[in-house]
Every structure is written in C-alpha cells, then in structure tokens.
C-alpha cells in the first residue's frame, strides 16, 4: 500500500509544532534500487543502491521538507508562502500550497531554471517572478520580503524543511537494516546533506543503525564549499545545484568533518556521463541528481577502497525535470510499410 505521507509514517520523529495542519501528497517511500551491473563496471566488491527521490509527487526530494514546512505555515495561519528557487523548490512549494488552499510566490533567476520545473510551478498556480540575478540574489530578496510582510519563507533555511527531509535517512535504514557505509549526494544549498545527517543521527540513537561517511558533490562551476569562497556567478549544466552561496554551507562542512567524509567537485562532463550510466540501468535523473554518483566514480578512480561496503547514492530529481539537456536527434522516418521498417530494424 502506498505511503500516506511522511508526517503520518514517522509521526513524532519529525519535530514540527502541534499546531501544524498535516498535509500529504503521499510523499516518501521512494525506492532504494540495487544496481549490481554498475558495480561490476566500477570494479566490483561492494554493494550500491540508488535512493531515487525523483519518484516523489512533484518529481524531487523537496516534497519531504515542503510538506512539513507548509503544514507548519498553514497551522500558524499563513495565507501565503514564498521561496527562492532554481526550480524544484518552486514546484514543490506550489504543489503543497495549492493542496492546502493557500498562495505560493516563487522567485527564480531568469534563464536559469529548467523548463519542466517552471511548467510545474505554473500548473500548480504559483505566482512566478523572474529576477535579473542569481539564486542567491533571489534568496536575499525573499528573506527581506518575509521580514516586511506576513508571508512564510519555505526555503531550506526553514527548520521544518530539514525535519521533513531527514525522513529519507529513516527509509534507507528501514530498508537495509542499518545506515550504509557511505552516502553520496549532490550539494547545492546544502539543506539535504544537513537533513540526512540529522536523520541518521536520530535513528542511530534510537536503533543503533550507525552513521555513514558523507560524500557531498558540487559542480565545478558552483563549488563554493570546495574552493572556500562564495561564487558570485555560478555556472553549471546542473541547474538544481547552481548555487554560489549555500544557506547551510557551514552545516554541510560540519557533517563531512563529523563523518570523516568530504565535499568534492565534478565537471559538467562527469555529471552527464554519470547520468547516462544511470539511464542505462533504467534510472533517468536530472543532471544535478547524477552529481553524487559522478563524485563516487571520481573517488573510485582516485583509489577509494569500498571493499565489502554498502553505498547509497541519492538521486534527488527525475530526468523529466530537465529534459531539454538530452540530445535526442531526429528519429529515422520511413513509410508505414513492413518492408521499409524491416530495412532499419537490424
């Protein structure tokens, strides 16, 4: 039976106020997919799983945190929510806002949001405002707006977003019986890496499931946590992590330090190569979602030993989020005659 949502499934493990009005789009319960053929290509000797968050209701992991944030906002009487977004947050905020019967306003950097994500936000009825600037500029603006007007901010700086997102860590432990030895995931605004660590720590205290080593991965053109300074004009094909000043960057660095992990960067080519490998196993993810896997490949090539380890790569969004990146080419055209089709079958 399909999940009735993370707030019902995990109850008091998700710390949101009692006044919250629980919502659900049946988010969570995303599959943990074993990929043994990929392991063979990478040299073998370990187990690898894909946590495919692209199968959440709006196609990304954002739904886990958004259901908690919007539930809290509705409970305290908010009639409008607002966020800055590179696309996925906007789509999720718009969906849960319309589900709750309130308004959503999203600020996006002009020309920097994949069409699929923009279309979703529009279909869900959000008021979309494009700014001539970066995501970081948009986030600064929404912070100023919520200080001036009675509007709830639902970016990952909202603590209830992190509370919801940590549920993915619970699901991983529930499925494999413990935490994996390593968790690899993309890092953009750094809320997700913070949330996963929180979830693993909480479950470890309750059930002694352990805490994985974290490998956070940024795109080379948007890697402030790798180079140690803000990137004023981040650029990468991986639009979801095109962020130059992560709101939870400090917490992300603390996570990798605590878990003996690291944050690295990968090129756009490495991201697209990883995306194609996953697609070859039937798992189509948006470019940013392949960053964690690209980072794992890079570390293995550099000599990382994963013998007898369990590794989970988090794929945060579905490939349909950013289909324009795929080079399809023109399909072969023939007349509707069997003999003509047979000529090109083999």
Protein Blocks (a to p, Z undefined) as FASTA:
>chain_A
ZZebjklmnmmmpccdfkbccddehigjiacdddfklmmmnngjiacddddfklgfnopa
klmmmmmmmmmmmmnopabdcdddehlmmmmmmmmmmmnopacdddddehiacfklmmmm
mmnopacddddddfklmmmmmmmmmmmpccddfbfklmklmmmmmmmmmmmmmmnopacf
bdcdddfklmmmmmmmmmmmmmmmmnonopadddddddfklcfklnopacfbgcdfblml
mcfbdfklmmmmmmmmmnopacddddfklmmmmmmmmmmnopacdfklmmmmmmmmmmmm
nopacehiacddddfbdfklmmmlpcgbjaddddfdfklmmmmmZZ
